[in-house]
Amino acid sequence: MIELEGVPELIDPVMVAAFEGWNDAGDAASTAVAHLDREWKGEVFAALDAEDYYDFQVNRPTVWLDNGVRKITWPTTRLSVVRVGGDKPRDLVLVRGIEPSMRWRSFCNEILGFAHELGVEMVVILGALLGDTPHTRPVPVSGVTSDPDLARTMDLEETRYEGPTGIVGILQEACTHAGVPAVSLWAAVPHYVSQPPNPKATLALLNRLEDLIDMRIPLGELPEDARAWQLGVDQLASEDSEVAEYVQTLEEARDTAELPEASGEAIAREFERYLRRRDGGPGQGPGGPGPGPGLATEGGDTSYLRDTGGGRTRPPKPEHPGPETAPEAGPEPAAETPREDEGSEDGDGEE
């Protein structure tokens, strides 16, 4: 029985979910949902029972002191709700947690139970994978769905991926079978610099989410964090000739592939985002109309933070491209390549 005491009737709610673990390279996706929760001061109204879904030897609880009293925080998934103001207010239901260790079907059914009770109109699941993409270029973000009608109306890719999947893929299919429109947004994180955090990938996911749900998302310090992250990786890459050469190879391949992508559609999408930020637009943040700090409308060049829809390529890798390697990212963003430090112990969690 789902208890929703204290939760008001929601306005055109959209559920946005992300899970730490296999589908969260660089912690980009989970950090994006955490950013939304922080900027819009989300209020937690439900948490799934940790005993039902988590192996505590894999995801261990933590002990902490609260005024001298020892307390335990259990790994779980929490749901919060935020109301986005503006001329056309709407609500977001934020789902943030850790990929479950077991009972994935029951886990998805419980999330869908909340979606049904709250009247959620669409579920957007954020993910991040390792890919052959240079850190110096806009982060590729792909939107995929299993619904052919949704793919056509929202200009998304219809997924054709086959292979191992994580909770993002399972939840999306569960939504499809339940008749709930569902979309996954995937950011490609450079495999040679996959350690979290990755504010540039987080920012790219938020920009794509903003376009998808047609509301202005306050970015706070993310643009500056993304710029600082890129400068830091530039410095590290310059200190290793092999890495610098490899990055240049990726840049050349990416630039060549994106030449046809400077299309009117991509330019129109950027212009729409500009107008939305300049005028406040649908779903402006609580701070009122006008652009937030660090936005392109203030005159700074933030074009390096956005992807204009270019495809990914598969250039040959040198023998030692960098500190970490990963399988090549295929054309389907649901390739869900795990981070190397995550392993695959969570990817087989169904009963």
N, C-alpha and C positions, 0 to 999 in steps of 0.2 A: 504494500500500500504506500503510495507516494504522498507525503504530507507537504503541503505548500502554504502553511500558515504564515501570514505576514508578507506574502508576495502579492503585490498589487496586480490588477489586470494589466497585461502588457500591450503595448502599441506596436503593431507590425513587427513582432520580434524575429530576429535572426540569431541563430546559435553559432558561435565561433569557438572552435575547439582546437587544442594542441596538446601533444603528449610528449614528455621527455623520453629519451631512449632511442630506439632504432631508427625512427623517422624524424629525428631532430638534430641533424648535423649542425655543429656549431651552436647548439641551443637556440637557433634562430627562430623557430616556430613558437616554442614555449615562451621565449622572451617577448615575442610580439603580443601574445595574449596577456602576459603579465603587464606589459606596457598599457594596453587598453584598460585593464583592471585598475592600474595605478592612476592613469590620467583621468579616468571618469569615476574614480572612487567607488568601485564595485562593492556590493554587499553580498557576502556569502550567505546563501539560503539552504544549501544542502551539501553533504559530503557522502560519498559512497563508503560502505563498510570495508575497511582495509583487510579484514580477515577473509573476505570473500574472494579477493582478486590478486593479492600480492604475496609473493614468497619473501619473507622477511630476511632470508639469507642472501637474497639477490638485491632487494631494496630495503636496507636496514632502517629501522626507526632511529630517531636521534633524541638524546637526552639534553635538556637545558635547564637553567635555573631562572626562576621568576621570583625575585625578592627572597632568595634563599630557599625556595621550594622547588624541588626537582620535578620536572614535567617531561612528558614524552610526546613527540610529534610523530605520528604514524604516516607512512607513505600512502597516499590516497589520491582521489580525484574529487575536486571541489567545483561547485557550480555557483556563480554569482550573477547578478543582474545589474545592468547600468542603463540609465535613461539618458539618451542623447538629445539635448535641447535644440532649439532653432524653430524656424517656421513650420517645419514638419517633423515633430519629435518622433522618435522611435526607440525601441528598447533592444539591447543586445543581451543575450544569455551567454556568458563566458564559461567555457569548460576547460579547466587546466588541471593536468595531473601527470601521472607516470604511466607508461605503457604497462598494462596489467600482465601478471605472470601466468594467469590461469583463468578459465571460464570466460573466454572472450565473448561468446554468444550471450551469456547472461549479462555481461558488462554492457554490451551494445544495447540489449533490450532495456536495461535500466536507464541508459542515457536517452533512448527513444521514448521511454515512458515519461520522462520529464519534458521532452520536446512536445509530446502530444498534449500533456496537461497544460502547458504554457502557451499552446497555440503557435508554436514556432513555424514560420513560413518557409524557411530554408536553413540548411546546415552547411556551414563553411568550415572545412578542416584544413588546418595549416600544417605543412610538412617541409622538411629540408633534407636534401641529399647531397652526397659528394659528387662532384663532376669535374670534367676537364674544362674549366672556365677560368680565365685570368682574373686576379683580384683587382686589376686596374680598369676593368670594364664594368658597365652596369650589370647587376646581378640578374641572370635569366630567371624569370618566374613564369611558370606554366599553370594554366587552369584546366583541370580535367573533370569529367563527369561520366557516369555510366548511363545517363539519360540522354538519348539522341535529340529529343525535343529541347531540352535545356542547353545542350551543346550548340544547337542552331540559334536559339533565341538570345543566348548570352555570349556568343562568339567564343566558345570553349572547345577544347579538344575532347573527343570521345575516346576514352581510354581503351587501349588495345594491349595493355601490359599482361604478360603471363609469367609467373614465377613466384618466388617467396614474397610474402607480403607482411606488413605490420598492422598495428591496430588502426592506422589511418585507412588502409584499404578495406579492412573488415568493416569498420564503421560506415564507410561510404556505401558499401554494398548492402549493409543492413538497412540504411536509410532508403536506398533504391527499392528494396523489396517491400519496405513498409509504406511506400508511396510518398516519402518525404523528399523534396528536391534537395540534392546534396552536391557540393562542389569541393574539390581539393585544390589548394594552391601550393605549388612546390617551388621552393627556391633552390638554386644550384650553388653549393658552397665549394670554393676551390679545395680540391683534395689535399693540396700541399700545405694548406694553412687551415686545417679543420678544427683546431682547438677553439673552444668557446672563450669569450663571447664573440659573436660576429654581428656587430650593429649594422653593418652595411646590408647583410642579408635580411635582418629583421626589418630594416627600413623598407627594403624592396617588397617584402611581403605586405607590409602595412599600406604601401602605395597601391599595390594591386588589389588589396581588400577594399580600399577606399573607392577605387573605380568600380568594383563589383557591386557593392551595396549602395553606391551613390551617396556617400556622406563624408564630411570632412573629419579627418582624424588628427587631433593635436599631436604633433611629433616631438615636442619638448626639445631635449638636447640630442636626440638621435642623429640629426644631420651632422652636427659637429662631432659626435662620437664616431660616426661612419667615416668622416674625413680624417680624423686622427688615427683610426684603425688602418685606413689605407696607407697613410704616410708611414706608419710604423712597419707595415709589411713591406712597403717599398724599401725601407732602410735595411730590413733583414735580407730581402732578396738581393740587394746590391752588394752585400757582403759575401755572397756565394755565386761564383760565376756560372756554375751549372744551373742553379735555380734561375738566375737572371736570364740565361739563354732559353731555358724552358718556358719561362713566362713570356718572352718575346715570341716564341713559336705559337703559343696559345693566342696571343694578341693578334698576330698576323692571320691565323686561321679564323678567329672570331670576326675580325674586321672584313675579311673577304666574304664570309658567309652573310654578313649583315648589309652588304651594299644594296641588295634589292629591297631591304626592309625599311628604307627611309620613305615610307609610303604616306599617302595622304591620311590614311586611317591612323597611323602612329602619331602623326603631327596633330591630328584632330583630338586624339586622346590626351596628349600633353596640354593642348589649349583648353580643353574642358576642365582639366585639373587646375590649371592656372585660374580660370574664371571662378571655379568653386572656392578656391582659397582666397581669392581677392574679395569676393562678395559674401563670404560666409557660407553660402551654398546650403544644400540640404544637410541636415544633421550636423550643424556647426557645433563646436565644442562649447563647454559652459562659459568660456571666456568671452563669448560674443563673436560678432562677425569680424572678418579681416584675417589676414594670414598670421600664423604663429611664427615663433622665432626660427630663423635659419631657412625660411622658405624661399623658393626661387623668385617670388614676387617682391622680395626685398632687394633684389638686384644681384644677389650672389648666384654663382653658377653651380647649381646642384644637379646638372644633367648627368653627371657621372653616377648619381645615386639611383637612376632609373633605367629600366630595360624597355626598349621599344619593340620588343616582340621578336628579336632575332633568334635564329635557331642555334643549337649547340653543335659543336663539331668534335671530331675525334682525331686530333693530330697525333702523330707518333710520339711516344714518350721517350725521353732519354733513359738510360739505364738507371740513373739515380736522380729522379726529378726533385726530390726534396725529402723532408723528414718523414712524410707519410705517403703511401700510395693507396689507390682505391680502384675498384673496377670502373670501367668506362661508363659514363652516363649515357644511356640509350635515348632515343628520341621520345620515349614515353616517360614523363616525369614521375610516374608511379613506379619507377624502377627501384625506389626505396632502398638505395644502397646504404647499409648501416655504417656508422662511424666505426673505425677499427677498434676503438677502445670499448665499444658497446658489445661487440660479439654478436651472437645470434641466440643467446639463451632464452630471450623473451619471444622470439618469433614463432614459437610453436606452442602457443599457450592455449589452444582450444582443447576442450575435452573431447 
